[in-house]
Amino acid sequence: MFTGIIETVGKVVELRRDGSNIDFCIESNISEELQVDQSISHNGVCLTVTLVADGCHWVTAIDETLQKSNLGKLAIDDQVNLERCMKADARLDGHIVQGHVDTTASVVEIIEQDGSWVFRFKSEKEGLVVEKGSICVNGASLTCFDINEKLFSIAIIPYTFEHTNFNQLKPNDIVNIEFDIIGKYIHQILNKRK
């Protein structure tokens, strides 16, 4: 489980295809602290560390993950938002994030507002987004507003912009979306009652 508070940004330094899987070598300032079998969020996708060496860590994304996230579009030198799993005795600063991407969304518009930024996204799936509710975008816990069918906006403060890969995004880029787990449960319960 994660909180959606991005710890650092890593860089893709190597990619290896293995059948339908891709092994990623990620260089970051926390890679040497990681251990094999540890779960790490990569752009909001929970992946298991398979190797730690030379300031990098390796993870594998299977075909299912590649199809439902933006990881299959990563290239050498691309930046990846990273977060280690939450400690049981830590504060939950963001919201409950599982690291299970529900869908992707495309960047529709980026508006700079004299020190902050508004990002407008179009989601592949409609629903499960509520005004002022939590959403996880590329692993970051954010608040939705200006919701209209599959469209929604989020606002980014300077610290988040500078310390995540949001500063690399441009219109038409694809981001990973994880809807709020509590909202997903409520949605499922209501659908079963119909």
Beta strands, then each sheet from edge to edge (+ up, - down):
strand 1: 8-18
strand 2: 21-27
strand 3: 39-42
strand 4: 45-53
strand 5: 56-61
strand 6: 79-84
strand 7: 103-112
strand 8: 117-123
strand 9: 134-137
strand 10: 140-148
strand 11: 151-156
strand 12: 174-179
sheet 1: 1+ 2- 5+ 4- 3+ 6- 1+
sheet 2: 7+ 8- 11+ 10- 9+ 12- 7+
end
